[in-house]
């Protein structure tokens, strides 16, 4: 998996509390929103790697390790050449994906998935084996819980109306 890149203001999903931060633990215990925004990079920790100051929906600033947060997809709304709604985004591996309204005339349908066949090269230390660094995902997307939290309302809108918002 590529190294996660975080930028100031980026929306992220709080996925865990692996380094036992009390403020983050409270978010999970009190079932508060786990959507956070990156404020700035904090210190580097030998055990946990880069840490980030993130602002919660309540306005609190907490420190999270890169294992605690996952970037939410940057949705790029667009239209196809024929005028159908389309949203493009990237998955956890950086593969280009899309959600697109279909032109199928007999019923409402969508195209949802990667924009390629799913083959790519993993960078060390991530590989299937020492001699075979290529990975074939079979065209499947690798999505985090946070990414699905952003995509789910679009899919729900399609289920209810037959159209994309």
Secondary structure as GFF3:
##gff-version 3
##sequence-region A 1 165
A	DSSP	beta_strand	11	14	.	.	.	ID=ss1
A	DSSP	alpha_helix	22	29	.	.	.	ID=ss2
A	DSSP	beta_strand	35	45	.	.	.	ID=ss3
A	DSSP	beta_strand	49	55	.	.	.	ID=ss4
A	DSSP	beta_strand	61	65	.	.	.	ID=ss5
A	DSSP	beta_strand	69	71	.	.	.	ID=ss6
A	DSSP	beta_strand	76	79	.	.	.	ID=ss7
A	DSSP	beta_strand	85	90	.	.	.	ID=ss8
A	DSSP	beta_strand	96	101	.	.	.	ID=ss9
A	DSSP	beta_strand	110	114	.	.	.	ID=ss10
A	DSSP	beta_strand	119	121	.	.	.	ID=ss11
A	DSSP	beta_strand	134	136	.	.	.	ID=ss12
A	DSSP	alpha_helix	145	161	.	.	.	ID=ss13
###
